[in-house]
Amino acid sequence: MKGDVHDPRGLIADAYAIEGITIGECRTIFLDWALGMPVDADSKAQVKALLVRFAEQPADHPMTQTLLAALKDAAPAKRRGGRAARLS
């Protein structure tokens, strides 16, 4: 096993090791990490554990910012239109 229980493939750890990584690259890595987690995993608890694990990293690191953003609640979905909206 490359990583640990919270980062089995070591994706998050690798992101912290890449010098000059961008926020966009961190978001892509995070998405890959999230898709690899078990369906029944508590993702917020996993992210919190990762933040504790990498607490010594700079707060302005793009991966830290990505992990912090993942803890925020998503905005509610808004209807964007469609046939039913046009007919009412």
PDB file of N, CA, C and O in Angstrom:
ATOM      1  N   MET A   1       0.855  -1.178   0.000  1.00  0.00           N
ATOM      2  CA  MET A   1       0.000   0.000   0.000  1.00  0.00           C
ATOM      3  C   MET A   1       0.894   1.232   0.000  1.00  0.00           C
ATOM      4  O   MET A   1       1.799   1.349   0.827  1.00  0.00           O
ATOM      5  N   LYS A   2       0.644   2.137  -0.913  1.00  0.00           N
ATOM      6  CA  LYS A   2       1.480   3.317  -1.055  1.00  0.00           C
ATOM      7  C   LYS A   2       1.210   4.350   0.035  1.00  0.00           C
ATOM      8  O   LYS A   2       2.146   4.922   0.595  1.00  0.00           O
ATOM      9  N   GLY A   3      -0.039   4.587   0.332  1.00  0.00           N
ATOM     10  CA  GLY A   3      -0.410   5.630   1.282  1.00  0.00           C
ATOM     11  C   GLY A   3      -0.870   5.069   2.607  1.00  0.00           C
ATOM     12  O   GLY A   3      -0.245   4.174   3.175  1.00  0.00           O
ATOM     13  N   ASP A   4      -1.979   5.611   3.090  1.00  0.00           N
ATOM     14  CA  ASP A   4      -2.585   5.136   4.332  1.00  0.00           C
ATOM     15  C   ASP A   4      -4.093   5.032   4.141  1.00  0.00           C
ATOM     16  O   ASP A   4      -4.585   5.117   3.016  1.00  0.00           O
ATOM     17  N   VAL A   5      -4.811   4.853   5.211  1.00  0.00           N
ATOM     18  CA  VAL A   5      -6.253   4.638   5.127  1.00  0.00           C
ATOM     19  C   VAL A   5      -6.980   5.852   4.551  1.00  0.00           C
ATOM     20  O   VAL A   5      -8.022   5.696   3.914  1.00  0.00           O
ATOM     21  N   HIS A   6      -6.452   7.048   4.761  1.00  0.00           N
ATOM     22  CA  HIS A   6      -7.106   8.265   4.272  1.00  0.00           C
ATOM     23  C   HIS A   6      -6.651   8.652   2.863  1.00  0.00           C
ATOM     24  O   HIS A   6      -7.330   9.411   2.171  1.00  0.00           O
ATOM     25  N   ASP A   7      -5.522   8.136   2.454  1.00  0.00           N
ATOM     26  CA  ASP A   7      -4.959   8.449   1.135  1.00  0.00           C
ATOM     27  C   ASP A   7      -4.302   7.188   0.579  1.00  0.00           C
ATOM     28  O   ASP A   7      -3.080   7.127   0.443  1.00  0.00           O
ATOM     29  N   PRO A   8      -5.126   6.175   0.256  1.00  0.00           N
ATOM     30  CA  PRO A   8      -4.585   4.855  -0.100  1.00  0.00           C
ATOM     31  C   PRO A   8      -3.599   4.852  -1.262  1.00  0.00           C
ATOM     32  O   PRO A   8      -2.629   4.094  -1.248  1.00  0.00           O
ATOM     33  N   ARG A   9      -3.835   5.685  -2.259  1.00  0.00           N
ATOM     34  CA  ARG A   9      -2.939   5.706  -3.420  1.00  0.00           C
ATOM     35  C   ARG A   9      -1.857   6.774  -3.304  1.00  0.00           C
ATOM     36  O   ARG A   9      -1.036   6.927  -4.208  1.00  0.00           O
ATOM     37  N   GLY A  10      -1.853   7.508  -2.200  1.00  0.00           N
ATOM     38  CA  GLY A  10      -0.837   8.525  -1.978  1.00  0.00           C
ATOM     39  C   GLY A  10      -0.981   9.750  -2.868  1.00  0.00           C
ATOM     40  O   GLY A  10      -0.015  10.485  -3.069  1.00  0.00           O
ATOM     41  N   LEU A  11      -2.167   9.977  -3.399  1.00  0.00           N
ATOM     42  CA  LEU A  11      -2.384  11.099  -4.311  1.00  0.00           C
ATOM     43  C   LEU A  11      -2.205  12.445  -3.620  1.00  0.00           C
ATOM     44  O   LEU A  11      -1.565  13.347  -4.161  1.00  0.00           O
ATOM     45  N   ILE A  12      -2.767  12.577  -2.436  1.00  0.00           N
ATOM     46  CA  ILE A  12      -2.680  13.845  -1.716  1.00  0.00           C
ATOM     47  C   ILE A  12      -1.241  14.100  -1.294  1.00  0.00           C
ATOM     48  O   ILE A  12      -0.747  15.221  -1.411  1.00  0.00           O
ATOM     49  N   ALA A  13      -0.575  13.074  -0.808  1.00  0.00           N
ATOM     50  CA  ALA A  13       0.834  13.210  -0.416  1.00  0.00           C
ATOM     51  C   ALA A  13       1.688  13.609  -1.614  1.00  0.00           C
ATOM     52  O   ALA A  13       2.568  14.461  -1.495  1.00  0.00           O
ATOM     53  N   ASP A  14       1.434  13.003  -2.754  1.00  0.00           N
ATOM     54  CA  ASP A  14       2.177  13.352  -3.968  1.00  0.00           C
ATOM     55  C   ASP A  14       1.939  14.805  -4.362  1.00  0.00           C
ATOM     56  O   ASP A  14       2.863  15.488  -4.802  1.00  0.00           O
ATOM     57  N   ALA A  15       0.712  15.277  -4.208  1.00  0.00           N
ATOM     58  CA  ALA A  15       0.394  16.662  -4.556  1.00  0.00           C
ATOM     59  C   ALA A  15       1.206  17.634  -3.698  1.00  0.00           C
ATOM     60  O   ALA A  15       1.688  18.655  -4.189  1.00  0.00           O
ATOM     61  N   TYR A  16       1.348  17.311  -2.429  1.00  0.00           N
ATOM     62  CA  TYR A  16       2.143  18.172  -1.553  1.00  0.00           C
ATOM     63  C   TYR A  16       3.625  18.133  -1.931  1.00  0.00           C
ATOM     64  O   TYR A  16       4.351  19.089  -1.659  1.00  0.00           O
ATOM     65  N   ALA A  17       4.074  17.069  -2.537  1.00  0.00           N
ATOM     66  CA  ALA A  17       5.487  16.926  -2.902  1.00  0.00           C
ATOM     67  C   ALA A  17       5.840  17.614  -4.220  1.00  0.00           C
ATOM     68  O   ALA A  17       7.018  17.830  -4.504  1.00  0.00           O
ATOM     69  N   ILE A  18       4.838  17.959  -5.026  1.00  0.00           N
ATOM     70  CA  ILE A  18       5.090  18.573  -6.329  1.00  0.00           C
ATOM     71  C   ILE A  18       5.316  20.072  -6.143  1.00  0.00           C
ATOM     72  O   ILE A  18       4.421  20.797  -5.707  1.00  0.00           O
ATOM     73  N   GLU A  19       6.507  20.519  -6.477  1.00  0.00           N
ATOM     74  CA  GLU A  19       6.822  21.936  -6.350  1.00  0.00           C
ATOM     75  C   GLU A  19       6.139  22.724  -7.465  1.00  0.00           C
ATOM     76  O   GLU A  19       6.174  22.328  -8.630  1.00  0.00           O
ATOM     77  N   GLY A  20       5.525  23.829  -7.098  1.00  0.00           N
ATOM     78  CA  GLY A  20       4.883  24.691  -8.083  1.00  0.00           C
ATOM     79  C   GLY A  20       3.536  24.197  -8.575  1.00  0.00           C
ATOM     80  O   GLY A  20       3.053  24.662  -9.607  1.00  0.00           O
ATOM     81  N   ILE A  21       2.918  23.265  -7.861  1.00  0.00           N
ATOM     82  CA  ILE A  21       1.614  22.740  -8.269  1.00  0.00           C
ATOM     83  C   ILE A  21       0.564  23.852  -8.194  1.00  0.00           C
ATOM     84  O   ILE A  21       0.625  24.720  -7.323  1.00  0.00           O
ATOM     85  N   THR A  22      -0.388  23.814  -9.110  1.00  0.00           N
ATOM     86  CA  THR A  22      -1.415  24.857  -9.160  1.00  0.00           C
ATOM     87  C   THR A  22      -2.704  24.387  -8.488  1.00  0.00           C
ATOM     88  O   THR A  22      -2.881  23.199  -8.218  1.00  0.00           O
ATOM     89  N   ILE A  23      -3.594  25.334  -8.225  1.00  0.00           N
ATOM     90  CA  ILE A  23      -4.883  25.005  -7.613  1.00  0.00           C
ATOM     91  C   ILE A  23      -5.694  24.099  -8.541  1.00  0.00           C
ATOM     92  O   ILE A  23      -6.373  23.185  -8.074  1.00  0.00           O
ATOM     93  N   GLY A  24      -5.628  24.344  -9.834  1.00  0.00           N
ATOM     94  CA  GLY A  24      -6.354  23.500 -10.787  1.00  0.00           C
ATOM     95  C   GLY A  24      -5.861  22.066 -10.773  1.00  0.00           C
ATOM     96  O   GLY A  24      -6.654  21.125 -10.820  1.00  0.00           O
ATOM     97  N   GLU A  25      -4.559  21.904 -10.710  1.00  0.00           N
ATOM     98  CA  GLU A  25      -3.992  20.553 -10.639  1.00  0.00           C
ATOM     99  C   GLU A  25      -4.390  19.871  -9.335  1.00  0.00           C
ATOM    100  O   GLU A  25      -4.673  18.673  -9.317  1.00  0.00           O
ATOM    101  N   CYS A  26      -4.411  20.638  -8.241  1.00  0.00           N
ATOM    102  CA  CYS A  26      -4.818  20.066  -6.949  1.00  0.00           C
ATOM    103  C   CYS A  26      -6.285  19.646  -6.972  1.00  0.00           C
ATOM    104  O   CYS A  26      -6.644  18.616  -6.401  1.00  0.00           O
ATOM    105  N   ARG A  27      -7.117  20.421  -7.616  1.00  0.00           N
ATOM    106  CA  ARG A  27      -8.535  20.057  -7.719  1.00  0.00           C
ATOM    107  C   ARG A  27      -8.712  18.777  -8.524  1.00  0.00           C
ATOM    108  O   ARG A  27      -9.545  17.935  -8.188  1.00  0.00           O
ATOM    109  N   THR A  28      -7.932  18.635  -9.581  1.00  0.00           N
ATOM    110  CA  THR A  28      -7.990  17.413 -10.390  1.00  0.00           C
ATOM    111  C   THR A  28      -7.536  16.211  -9.574  1.00  0.00           C
ATOM    112  O   THR A  28      -8.162  15.153  -9.625  1.00  0.00           O
ATOM    113  N   ILE A  29      -6.456  16.366  -8.824  1.00  0.00           N
ATOM    114  CA  ILE A  29      -5.948  15.288  -7.976  1.00  0.00           C
ATOM    115  C   ILE A  29      -6.979  14.949  -6.904  1.00  0.00           C
ATOM    116  O   ILE A  29      -7.219  13.777  -6.616  1.00  0.00           O
ATOM    117  N   PHE A  30      -7.590  15.986  -6.312  1.00  0.00           N
ATOM    118  CA  PHE A  30      -8.603  15.755  -5.284  1.00  0.00           C
ATOM    119  C   PHE A  30      -9.784  14.982  -5.854  1.00  0.00           C
ATOM    120  O   PHE A  30     -10.295  14.066  -5.210  1.00  0.00           O
ATOM    121  N   LEU A  31     -10.219  15.343  -7.052  1.00  0.00           N
ATOM    122  CA  LEU A  31     -11.334  14.631  -7.680  1.00  0.00           C
ATOM    123  C   LEU A  31     -10.977  13.164  -7.888  1.00  0.00           C
ATOM    124  O   LEU A  31     -11.798  12.284  -7.633  1.00  0.00           O
ATOM    125  N   ASP A  32      -9.770  12.899  -8.345  1.00  0.00           N
ATOM    126  CA  ASP A  32      -9.316  11.527  -8.529  1.00  0.00           C
ATOM    127  C   ASP A  32      -9.312  10.790  -7.189  1.00  0.00           C
ATOM    128  O   ASP A  32      -9.723   9.633  -7.105  1.00  0.00           O
ATOM    129  N   TRP A  33      -8.842  11.474  -6.144  1.00  0.00           N
ATOM    130  CA  TRP A  33      -8.837  10.880  -4.805  1.00  0.00           C
ATOM    131  C   TRP A  33     -10.266  10.565  -4.358  1.00  0.00           C
ATOM    132  O   TRP A  33     -10.538   9.473  -3.858  1.00  0.00           O
ATOM    133  N   ALA A  34     -11.179  11.527  -4.540  1.00  0.00           N
ATOM    134  CA  ALA A  34     -12.567  11.363  -4.099  1.00  0.00           C
ATOM    135  C   ALA A  34     -13.256  10.223  -4.845  1.00  0.00           C
ATOM    136  O   ALA A  34     -14.017   9.461  -4.250  1.00  0.00           O
ATOM    137  N   LEU A  35     -12.994  10.105  -6.137  1.00  0.00           N
ATOM    138  CA  LEU A  35     -13.607   9.027  -6.917  1.00  0.00           C
ATOM    139  C   LEU A  35     -13.073   7.657  -6.512  1.00  0.00           C
ATOM    140  O   LEU A  35     -13.736   6.643  -6.728  1.00  0.00           O
ATOM    141  N   GLY A  36     -11.893   7.623  -5.932  1.00  0.00           N
ATOM    142  CA  GLY A  36     -11.309   6.364  -5.499  1.00  0.00           C
ATOM    143  C   GLY A  36     -11.720   5.933  -4.100  1.00  0.00           C
ATOM    144  O   GLY A  36     -11.389   4.829  -3.667  1.00  0.00           O
ATOM    145  N   MET A  37     -12.438   6.794  -3.392  1.00  0.00           N
ATOM    146  CA  MET A  37     -12.873   6.455  -2.034  1.00  0.00           C
ATOM    147  C   MET A  37     -14.090   5.538  -2.088  1.00  0.00           C
ATOM    148  O   MET A  37     -14.890   5.615  -3.020  1.00  0.00           O
ATOM    149  N   PRO A  38     -14.229   4.669  -1.087  1.00  0.00           N
ATOM    150  CA  PRO A  38     -15.421   3.810  -1.039  1.00  0.00           C
ATOM    151  C   PRO A  38     -16.701   4.653  -0.961  1.00  0.00           C
ATOM    152  O   PRO A  38     -16.702   5.744  -0.391  1.00  0.00           O
ATOM    153  N   VAL A  39     -17.763   4.142  -1.528  1.00  0.00           N
ATOM    154  CA  VAL A  39     -19.033   4.873  -1.578  1.00  0.00           C
ATOM    155  C   VAL A  39     -19.537   5.222  -0.184  1.00  0.00           C
ATOM    156  O   VAL A  39     -20.105   6.295   0.018  1.00  0.00           O
ATOM    157  N   ASP A  40     -19.339   4.343   0.761  1.00  0.00           N
ATOM    158  CA  ASP A  40     -19.868   4.564   2.107  1.00  0.00           C
ATOM    159  C   ASP A  40     -18.906   5.342   3.006  1.00  0.00           C
ATOM    160  O   ASP A  40     -19.178   5.497   4.197  1.00  0.00           O
ATOM    161  N   ALA A  41     -17.798   5.831   2.469  1.00  0.00           N
ATOM    162  CA  ALA A  41     -16.826   6.576   3.272  1.00  0.00           C
ATOM    163  C   ALA A  41     -17.376   7.952   3.629  1.00  0.00           C
ATOM    164  O   ALA A  41     -18.067   8.581   2.829  1.00  0.00           O
ATOM    165  N   ASP A  42     -17.066   8.408   4.826  1.00  0.00           N
ATOM    166  CA  ASP A  42     -17.436   9.749   5.269  1.00  0.00           C
ATOM    167  C   ASP A  42     -16.371  10.695   4.725  1.00  0.00           C
ATOM    168  O   ASP A  42     -15.307  10.850   5.325  1.00  0.00           O
ATOM    169  N   SER A  43     -16.656  11.318   3.602  1.00  0.00           N
ATOM    170  CA  SER A  43     -15.639  12.117   2.910  1.00  0.00           C
ATOM    171  C   SER A  43     -15.166  13.311   3.743  1.00  0.00           C
ATOM    172  O   SER A  43     -13.979  13.638   3.730  1.00  0.00           O
ATOM    173  N   LYS A  44     -16.075  13.963   4.464  1.00  0.00           N
ATOM    174  CA  LYS A  44     -15.654  15.097   5.293  1.00  0.00           C
ATOM    175  C   LYS A  44     -14.705  14.653   6.394  1.00  0.00           C
ATOM    176  O   LYS A  44     -13.738  15.351   6.695  1.00  0.00           O
ATOM    177  N   ALA A  45     -14.967  13.510   6.991  1.00  0.00           N
ATOM    178  CA  ALA A  45     -14.068  12.989   8.026  1.00  0.00           C
ATOM    179  C   ALA A  45     -12.710  12.638   7.423  1.00  0.00           C
ATOM    180  O   ALA A  45     -11.674  12.861   8.049  1.00  0.00           O
ATOM    181  N   GLN A  46     -12.714  12.090   6.213  1.00  0.00           N
ATOM    182  CA  GLN A  46     -11.466  11.754   5.530  1.00  0.00           C
ATOM    183  C   GLN A  46     -10.658  13.021   5.242  1.00  0.00           C
ATOM    184  O   GLN A  46      -9.445  13.050   5.451  1.00  0.00           O
ATOM    185  N   VAL A  47     -11.331  14.063   4.763  1.00  0.00           N
ATOM    186  CA  VAL A  47     -10.656  15.325   4.452  1.00  0.00           C
ATOM    187  C   VAL A  47     -10.092  15.944   5.724  1.00  0.00           C
ATOM    188  O   VAL A  47      -8.967  16.445   5.721  1.00  0.00           O
ATOM    189  N   LYS A  48     -10.854  15.916   6.803  1.00  0.00           N
ATOM    190  CA  LYS A  48     -10.365  16.453   8.081  1.00  0.00           C
ATOM    191  C   LYS A  48      -9.121  15.706   8.535  1.00  0.00           C
ATOM    192  O   LYS A  48      -8.172  16.319   9.023  1.00  0.00           O
ATOM    193  N   ALA A  49      -9.119  14.393   8.379  1.00  0.00           N
ATOM    194  CA  ALA A  49      -7.950  13.591   8.755  1.00  0.00           C
ATOM    195  C   ALA A  49      -6.741  13.952   7.894  1.00  0.00           C
ATOM    196  O   ALA A  49      -5.612  13.988   8.385  1.00  0.00           O
ATOM    197  N   LEU A  50      -6.979  14.217   6.610  1.00  0.00           N
ATOM    198  CA  LEU A  50      -5.878  14.629   5.735  1.00  0.00           C
ATOM    199  C   LEU A  50      -5.329  15.987   6.149  1.00  0.00           C
ATOM    200  O   LEU A  50      -4.117  16.199   6.118  1.00  0.00           O
ATOM    201  N   LEU A  51      -6.202  16.902   6.534  1.00  0.00           N
ATOM    202  CA  LEU A  51      -5.740  18.212   6.993  1.00  0.00           C
ATOM    203  C   LEU A  51      -4.894  18.091   8.256  1.00  0.00           C
ATOM    204  O   LEU A  51      -3.918  18.822   8.425  1.00  0.00           O
ATOM    205  N   VAL A  52      -5.264  17.177   9.138  1.00  0.00           N
ATOM    206  CA  VAL A  52      -4.459  16.938  10.347  1.00  0.00           C
ATOM    207  C   VAL A  52      -3.114  16.333   9.958  1.00  0.00           C
ATOM    208  O   VAL A  52      -2.066  16.741  10.458  1.00  0.00           O
ATOM    209  N   ARG A  53      -3.163  15.361   9.064  1.00  0.00           N
ATOM    210  CA  ARG A  53      -1.933  14.681   8.637  1.00  0.00           C
ATOM    211  C   ARG A  53      -0.946  15.659   7.998  1.00  0.00           C
ATOM    212  O   ARG A  53       0.259  15.555   8.225  1.00  0.00           O
ATOM    213  N   PHE A  54      -1.445  16.605   7.204  1.00  0.00           N
ATOM    214  CA  PHE A  54      -0.583  17.538   6.498  1.00  0.00           C
ATOM    215  C   PHE A  54      -0.606  18.932   7.127  1.00  0.00           C
ATOM    216  O   PHE A  54      -0.403  19.929   6.433  1.00  0.00           O
ATOM    217  N   ALA A  55      -0.848  19.005   8.421  1.00  0.00           N
ATOM    218  CA  ALA A  55      -0.949  20.286   9.131  1.00  0.00           C
ATOM    219  C   ALA A  55       0.344  21.088   9.076  1.00  0.00           C
ATOM    220  O   ALA A  55       0.313  22.312   9.204  1.00  0.00           O
ATOM    221  N   GLU A  56       1.473  20.425   8.888  1.00  0.00           N
ATOM    222  CA  GLU A  56       2.752  21.144   8.851  1.00  0.00           C
ATOM    223  C   GLU A  56       2.990  21.838   7.512  1.00  0.00           C
ATOM    224  O   GLU A  56       3.929  22.621   7.372  1.00  0.00           O
ATOM    225  N   GLN A  57       2.144  21.552   6.538  1.00  0.00           N
ATOM    226  CA  GLN A  57       2.270  22.195   5.225  1.00  0.00           C
ATOM    227  C   GLN A  57       1.766  23.637   5.304  1.00  0.00           C
ATOM    228  O   GLN A  57       0.923  23.956   6.142  1.00  0.00           O
ATOM    229  N   PRO A  58       2.277  24.503   4.438  1.00  0.00           N
ATOM    230  CA  PRO A  58       1.831  25.904   4.463  1.00  0.00           C
ATOM    231  C   PRO A  58       0.319  26.021   4.224  1.00  0.00           C
ATOM    232  O   PRO A  58      -0.255  25.290   3.417  1.00  0.00           O
ATOM    233  N   ALA A  59      -0.306  26.953   4.941  1.00  0.00           N
ATOM    234  CA  ALA A  59      -1.762  27.145   4.809  1.00  0.00           C
ATOM    235  C   ALA A  59      -2.145  27.642   3.426  1.00  0.00           C
ATOM    236  O   ALA A  59      -3.288  27.470   3.002  1.00  0.00           O
ATOM    237  N   ASP A  60      -1.206  28.257   2.716  1.00  0.00           N
ATOM    238  CA  ASP A  60      -1.530  28.772   1.381  1.00  0.00           C
ATOM    239  C   ASP A  60      -1.190  27.776   0.269  1.00  0.00           C
ATOM    240  O   ASP A  60      -1.272  28.115  -0.911  1.00  0.00           O
ATOM    241  N   HIS A  61      -0.808  26.544   0.644  1.00  0.00           N
ATOM    242  CA  HIS A  61      -0.532  25.522  -0.373  1.00  0.00           C
ATOM    243  C   HIS A  61      -1.839  25.210  -1.107  1.00  0.00           C
ATOM    244  O   HIS A  61      -2.885  25.094  -0.468  1.00  0.00           O
ATOM    245  N   PRO A  62      -1.797  25.070  -2.440  1.00  0.00           N
ATOM    246  CA  PRO A  62      -3.026  24.813  -3.197  1.00  0.00           C
ATOM    247  C   PRO A  62      -3.794  23.564  -2.750  1.00  0.00           C
ATOM    248  O   PRO A  62      -5.023  23.547  -2.809  1.00  0.00           O
ATOM    249  N   MET A  63      -3.093  22.527  -2.307  1.00  0.00           N
ATOM    250  CA  MET A  63      -3.812  21.328  -1.853  1.00  0.00           C
ATOM    251  C   MET A  63      -4.510  21.599  -0.528  1.00  0.00           C
ATOM    252  O   MET A  63      -5.623  21.120  -0.309  1.00  0.00           O
ATOM    253  N   THR A  64      -3.879  22.354   0.352  1.00  0.00           N
ATOM    254  CA  THR A  64      -4.531  22.714   1.615  1.00  0.00           C
ATOM    255  C   THR A  64      -5.790  23.522   1.321  1.00  0.00           C
ATOM    256  O   THR A  64      -6.836  23.291   1.928  1.00  0.00           O
ATOM    257  N   GLN A  65      -5.692  24.465   0.395  1.00  0.00           N
ATOM    258  CA  GLN A  65      -6.853  25.269   0.018  1.00  0.00           C
ATOM    259  C   GLN A  65      -7.956  24.402  -0.591  1.00  0.00           C
ATOM    260  O   GLN A  65      -9.138  24.632  -0.339  1.00  0.00           O
ATOM    261  N   THR A  66      -7.573  23.415  -1.383  1.00  0.00           N
ATOM    262  CA  THR A  66      -8.539  22.502  -1.997  1.00  0.00           C
ATOM    263  C   THR A  66      -9.239  21.670  -0.926  1.00  0.00           C
ATOM    264  O   THR A  66     -10.456  21.490  -0.970  1.00  0.00           O
ATOM    265  N   LEU A  67      -8.472  21.168   0.029  1.00  0.00           N
ATOM    266  CA  LEU A  67      -9.061  20.361   1.108  1.00  0.00           C
ATOM    267  C   LEU A  67     -10.000  21.201   1.964  1.00  0.00           C
ATOM    268  O   LEU A  67     -11.071  20.737   2.355  1.00  0.00           O
ATOM    269  N   LEU A  68      -9.601  22.432   2.255  1.00  0.00           N
ATOM    270  CA  LEU A  68     -10.474  23.310   3.040  1.00  0.00           C
ATOM    271  C   LEU A  68     -11.766  23.608   2.287  1.00  0.00           C
ATOM    272  O   LEU A  68     -12.841  23.646   2.886  1.00  0.00           O
ATOM    273  N   ALA A  69     -11.665  23.817   0.988  1.00  0.00           N
ATOM    274  CA  ALA A  69     -12.860  24.075   0.175  1.00  0.00           C
ATOM    275  C   ALA A  69     -13.778  22.856   0.163  1.00  0.00           C
ATOM    276  O   ALA A  69     -14.998  23.000   0.079  1.00  0.00           O
ATOM    277  N   ALA A  70     -13.204  21.667   0.246  1.00  0.00           N
ATOM    278  CA  ALA A  70     -14.010  20.444   0.233  1.00  0.00           C
ATOM    279  C   ALA A  70     -14.860  20.308   1.489  1.00  0.00           C
ATOM    280  O   ALA A  70     -15.855  19.583   1.487  1.00  0.00           O
ATOM    281  N   LEU A  71     -14.486  20.987   2.547  1.00  0.00           N
ATOM    282  CA  LEU A  71     -15.257  20.913   3.795  1.00  0.00           C
ATOM    283  C   LEU A  71     -16.483  21.820   3.774  1.00  0.00           C
ATOM    284  O   LEU A  71     -17.404  21.641   4.571  1.00  0.00           O
ATOM    285  N   LYS A  72     -16.494  22.778   2.878  1.00  0.00           N
ATOM    286  CA  LYS A  72     -17.638  23.689   2.798  1.00  0.00           C
ATOM    287  C   LYS A  72     -18.821  22.969   2.181  1.00  0.00           C
ATOM    288  O   LYS A  72     -18.661  22.119   1.305  1.00  0.00           O
ATOM    289  N   ASP A  73     -20.010  23.317   2.648  1.00  0.00           N
ATOM    290  CA  ASP A  73     -21.225  22.730   2.088  1.00  0.00           C
ATOM    291  C   ASP A  73     -21.443  23.263   0.676  1.00  0.00           C
ATOM    292  O   ASP A  73     -21.226  24.443   0.399  1.00  0.00           O
ATOM    293  N   ALA A  74     -21.867  22.387  -0.192  1.00  0.00           N
ATOM    294  CA  ALA A  74     -22.150  22.784  -1.577  1.00  0.00           C
ATOM    295  C   ALA A  74     -23.412  23.625  -1.624  1.00  0.00           C
ATOM    296  O   ALA A  74     -24.331  23.433  -0.828  1.00  0.00           O
ATOM    297  N   ALA A  75     -23.446  24.542  -2.549  1.00  0.00           N
ATOM    298  CA  ALA A  75     -24.641  25.364  -2.734  1.00  0.00           C
ATOM    299  C   ALA A  75     -25.769  24.481  -3.253  1.00  0.00           C
ATOM    300  O   ALA A  75     -25.519  23.542  -4.010  1.00  0.00           O
ATOM    301  N   PRO A  76     -26.992  24.767  -2.861  1.00  0.00           N
ATOM    302  CA  PRO A  76     -28.109  23.954  -3.356  1.00  0.00           C
ATOM    303  C   PRO A  76     -28.225  24.061  -4.874  1.00  0.00           C
ATOM    304  O   PRO A  76     -27.960  25.109  -5.463  1.00  0.00           O
ATOM    305  N   ALA A  77     -28.618  22.978  -5.476  1.00  0.00           N
ATOM    306  CA  ALA A  77     -28.776  22.955  -6.930  1.00  0.00           C
ATOM    307  C   ALA A  77     -29.918  23.874  -7.339  1.00  0.00           C
ATOM    308  O   ALA A  77     -30.940  23.976  -6.660  1.00  0.00           O
ATOM    309  N   LYS A  78     -29.715  24.529  -8.456  1.00  0.00           N
ATOM    310  CA  LYS A  78     -30.749  25.427  -8.972  1.00  0.00           C
ATOM    311  C   LYS A  78     -31.237  24.878 -10.298  1.00  0.00           C
ATOM    312  O   LYS A  78     -30.467  24.324 -11.082  1.00  0.00           O
ATOM    313  N   ARG A  79     -32.498  25.038 -10.527  1.00  0.00           N
ATOM    314  CA  ARG A  79     -33.068  24.596 -11.793  1.00  0.00           C
ATOM    315  C   ARG A  79     -32.516  25.481 -12.899  1.00  0.00           C
ATOM    316  O   ARG A  79     -32.483  26.705 -12.775  1.00  0.00           O
ATOM    317  N   ARG A  80     -32.084  24.846 -13.979  1.00  0.00           N
ATOM    318  CA  ARG A  80     -31.488  25.596 -15.078  1.00  0.00           C
ATOM    319  C   ARG A  80     -32.378  25.623 -16.310  1.00  0.00           C
ATOM    320  O   ARG A  80     -31.930  26.047 -17.375  1.00  0.00           O
ATOM    321  N   GLY A  81     -33.583  25.199 -16.199  1.00  0.00           N
ATOM    322  CA  GLY A  81     -34.484  25.245 -17.345  1.00  0.00           C
ATOM    323  C   GLY A  81     -34.850  23.859 -17.847  1.00  0.00           C
ATOM    324  O   GLY A  81     -34.774  22.880 -17.105  1.00  0.00           O
ATOM    325  N   GLY A  82     -35.235  23.785 -19.068  1.00  0.00           N
ATOM    326  CA  GLY A  82     -35.669  22.527 -19.632  1.00  0.00           C
ATOM    327  C   GLY A  82     -37.093  22.642 -20.138  1.00  0.00           C
ATOM    328  O   GLY A  82     -37.722  23.694 -20.022  1.00  0.00           O
ATOM    329  N   ARG A  83     -37.583  21.580 -20.686  1.00  0.00           N
ATOM    330  CA  ARG A  83     -38.913  21.580 -21.289  1.00  0.00           C
ATOM    331  C   ARG A  83     -40.013  21.957 -20.288  1.00  0.00           C
ATOM    332  O   ARG A  83     -40.882  22.773 -20.596  1.00  0.00           O
ATOM    333  N   ALA A  84     -39.972  21.367 -19.102  1.00  0.00           N
ATOM    334  CA  ALA A  84     -41.022  21.621 -18.119  1.00  0.00           C
ATOM    335  C   ALA A  84     -41.061  23.110 -17.740  1.00  0.00           C
ATOM    336  O   ALA A  84     -42.144  23.654 -17.524  1.00  0.00           O
ATOM    337  N   ALA A  85     -39.922  23.767 -17.657  1.00  0.00           N
ATOM    338  CA  ALA A  85     -39.893  25.183 -17.303  1.00  0.00           C
ATOM    339  C   ALA A  85     -40.474  26.043 -18.417  1.00  0.00           C
ATOM    340  O   ALA A  85     -41.095  27.071 -18.145  1.00  0.00           O
ATOM    341  N   ARG A  86     -40.283  25.640 -19.646  1.00  0.00           N
ATOM    342  CA  ARG A  86     -40.808  26.415 -20.776  1.00  0.00           C
ATOM    343  C   ARG A  86     -42.305  26.258 -20.933  1.00  0.00           C
ATOM    344  O   ARG A  86     -42.963  27.160 -21.450  1.00  0.00           O
ATOM    345  N   LEU A  87     -42.861  25.145 -20.504  1.00  0.00           N
ATOM    346  CA  LEU A  87     -44.283  24.888 -20.692  1.00  0.00           C
ATOM    347  C   LEU A  87     -45.142  25.410 -19.553  1.00  0.00           C
ATOM    348  O   LEU A  87     -46.366  25.440 -19.677  1.00  0.00           O
ATOM    349  N   SER A  88     -44.540  25.819 -18.456  1.00  0.00           N
ATOM    350  CA  SER A  88     -45.356  26.275 -17.321  1.00  0.00           C
ATOM    351  C   SER A  88     -45.671  27.732 -17.380  1.00  0.00           C
ATOM    352  O   SER A  88     -46.348  28.253 -16.494  1.00  0.00           O
TER     353      SER A  88
END
